[in-house]
Amino acid sequence: MHRLQAFREMRARVPQKAFNWLVSFNSSRCIHSLPFATVNVEEISGSQPAEVHNLVQGKWTGSSKWNTILDPLNGESFIKVAEIDETGIQPFVESLSKCPKHGLHNPFKEPERYLMLGDVSVKAAHMLSQPKVSDFFTRLIQRVSPKSYQQALGEVFVTRKFLENFCGDQVRFLARSFAVPGNHLGQQSHGFRWPYGPVTIITPFNFPLEIPLLQLMGALYMGNKPVLKVDSKVSIVMEQMLRLLHDCGLPVEDVDFINADGKTMNKLLLEVGFPQSEIAQHYLP
């Protein structure tokens, strides 16, 4: 009550122009209070374009080549994407090559990482449950994808529920092994859920958050080292989500994030040694 009275008295004393500036400042401060965000959804425009960077070997990097994304509302260039060409893939090749075939973790190697990723899921799910964070991603999806607010919010909701399903010990339980008795004394067959090591995730434009996040976390839970490539038209959404995951405790070296065309991705996959990588050249924009 006292605060309300003081606010009214201040408004009566302060000139209207100064008062409007104060309200605007407080509103702006609230918008920028998200600790992970590097963009303000309301301010993305042709005059204030957002930038999407690459992540490799734990560092966010730009590029000498910037691809511009057009605003679907007015045709202005409102997002600049730092695209990697064929001459810039070596850091990504080196990063993936450092990951062995037995992965970043497995049932016999650094099992503590199962618990660490469970904790990351707890914190990320909690973040997405906060209205200002949920609204941030909902409106960011809307800026790059033709969805209503409820449709975009549904994507955020599904993502949050997925993370909730793998909180705490659930990541460790996901790696449950099995044993089968043998056909003679002393024989047993054991099976373990094993990582592939370095993997690639390539996702389309229609679900900017849900598809890449679910695929990414599944790969991480089981000990893989992913390089993530999202359609450049919507990659800003997942770039911001990666920053949220880092803020929730995900090691920055665990995931590489690349913006590139199909030809460049094809060369990257060939350099790393993935089979049938011609798929990237023919089906990626």
N, C-alpha and C positions, 0 to 999 in steps of 0.2 A: 504494500500500500504506500509506504514511504517512497519507494523507488518510482512508483507511478506519479506521485505528487511532484517529486523532484524533476521527473521527465517533463511534466506539463509546465512547470515553472521555467525550465530551461528553454522550452519551445517558445514561451511567451517573451523571453528576454533576447534570444538569439534571432538575428535577421533571417528571413525565410530562405534566402539563397544559401547562407551558411548552414542552416538546419538541413536543407535538402542534401548538401554535400556530406554532412555527417551521417545521414541515413544511408546514402549511397555507399559511403566508405565502409560502414558496418555490414551492409549487404554483401559487398565485394569480399570483405574479410571472411564472411561465412562461406562463400562459394569457394574460396581458395584455401579453406581450412582442411581439406582432404590431404593427408600427409604424403600420399603417393602420387597424386595427380600432377601432370605437367601441362594440362590444357584446361581451359574453362569452356564448357560446352556452349554457353550463351555467347561467347565472344568469338568463336570460330567463324571467320568470314573472309571475303576476298581481301579486305584491308588488314585483317589480322589472321593470316593463315596459320593453322597448326602444323607441327612438324612431327613426322614419324621416323624414328631412328632404328638402327640395327643393334643387336646385342650379340657379341661374340667374345668368348674367353673372359666373361665377367665384366665387359665394358660396353657402354652404349656409345655407338659411333655414328657419324654422319656419312656422307658420300660426296664425291665430286659431281655425281649425277642425281638430280632431283626430278622425280616424276610428279606432276601436278594432278590432283583429283578435282574434278569439277563439282561444284555445289549443285545438287539435283533441284534446288529451289530456284536458282537464278542463273546458273551456268558459270559463275565466277570460280576461279581457282582458289579453293579454300583450304586444301590440305596439301602439304608438300611431303613426299615420301622419298627418303634417301635410298635409292635403288643401287644394289650391287651389280656390277657387270662381270663379265668373265675374267677380267684382270684382277678382280678384288675378292675372289673366293678363297684364296690361300689361307687366311686366318680361320675360316670355317672348316676347311679341310684339316688343318692342324688340330683344331679343337676336337673334332669328331674322332680323329685318328688317335688321340690321347686316351680315349675311352676303350678299355679292353673288351674282348668278347664276353667276359664274365660280368660286365657292367660296373656301375658305380657302387652297387651293393647286391647281395644275393643271400640266400640262407646261411652261407658260411663266411660271408665277408661283410663287415660293418652292418650287422643287423640293426644297430641303433638308428640307422637312417629310416627304417620303417616307422619308428616312433616319431622321429623328427618330421617326417612328411604327414603323419597323423596330426601332429601339433599345428603344422602349416594349414591343414584343412580346417581344423577347429577355428583358427584365427581368421582365415579367409571367409569361412561361412558366417562367422560373427560380423565381419565387416560388411558383407553383402546383405545382412539382415538389418543394417542401419539404414533408415529412410534416405538420408542424404547420399549415401554411397549407392544404394539401389537406384535412386533417381538419377544420379550421375551417369551410370552405365546405361540405364534405360534411354535417356535423352541422347547419349552418344551413339547408341545403336540407331536411333531414329535419324540422326544427322546423315548417316551413310547408307541406310537401308530403308526401303519403302514399307515401314511397319507403323501401325498405330501405337499409341503409348501402351495399351494393354498387351498387345502382341510382343512388344519389346520387353515389357516388364515380365511377361511369362518366360522369356528366355533367361532373364536374370534369376527368376525364381527357380527354374529347373537346375540352373548352374549351382545355386546355393544348396538345393536339396541334395544334389550329387555330392558336394563337399561334405555336407552333414553326414552322409552315409559312410564316409571314410574318415571319420574323426577318431582320435585316440588310437586304440589298438586295432581298429578295423583294417588298416593298411597291412599290419603284420598278419592278421587272420586271412587276408586276401592271398598271402603267399603260402597258405597251408599246403603241406606236402602229403604224400600217402605212402603206405607200405602194403605189399601183397605177400602172403606166405609163399614159400617156394614149394617144390614138389619132392624135396628130400631134406633131411636134417641139415641145418646150417645155412640153407639158402633162403634169401628174401629179396624181393624187388622193391626198391625205393624210387619214388618219383618226386622231383622238385620243380617248382615254378621258377624258371630261369630267365634272366634278361637276354636280349639280343645284343646289347652293347650300344653302339651308335645307331640311331634310327632317325628317319625323316617323317615329318607330319606335314601334309599339304592339304589345306582345307579351302572350301569354296566361300562365296560371298553371302549366301542366304541366311546363315546363322553365325554372325560375326563373333559371338562370345561362346555360345553353348557347344558347338561342334569342336572348335580348337581346344577349349578348356578341358572338356571331358576326355578327349584323345590325349592331350598333353599330360594330364594328371595320371591317367592310366599307365602311360609309358614311364613316368617318373616313379610311381608307386613300386613298380617291379624292377627298378634299378637301371633303366635305360638312360642314355644321354641323347635327348632329342634336339634336332634343329627344326624349328617351326617356321613354315612359310604359309602365311594367310593371304588371300586375295588382296592385292594392294588397295583396292577401292574401299575396303573395310578394315584394314590391318590396324588402324589407329585404336580400335576397341581392344584388341588383344595386347597391343603394346601397353596400354594403360593397365590392363589386367595383370600383366607380368610385373609391372611396377608395384601393384598391390601385393602380389605374392611375395616379392622381395621384402616388402614392408612387413609381411607376416612371417618372415624367417626363412624363406626359400633361398638357398645359396645362389648367388648370381651366376656362378659358373655352371650350374646344372642344366641350363637351357640356353641354346643359341636361337636367335630370332633374326630372320633374314627377309629382306624385301628384294625380289628379283623377278625377271621374266622367265619363261619356260626354258629358253635356250641356256641361260645361265644356270638354272637349277639342274638341268640335264648334265651339264659339265661338272657341277659340284658332286652329283651322285656318282658319276663315272670316276671322278678323282678319288672319292672315298671308297669305291668298290661295291656299290649297291648293284644288284642284278636288275636287268630289264629297265634301266633308267630312261630308255627312250620314251616311256610313258609321259615323263615330265615335259619333254620337248613337244609332244603332240597335243597334250591336253591342258597345259598351263597357258594362261594368257600372257 
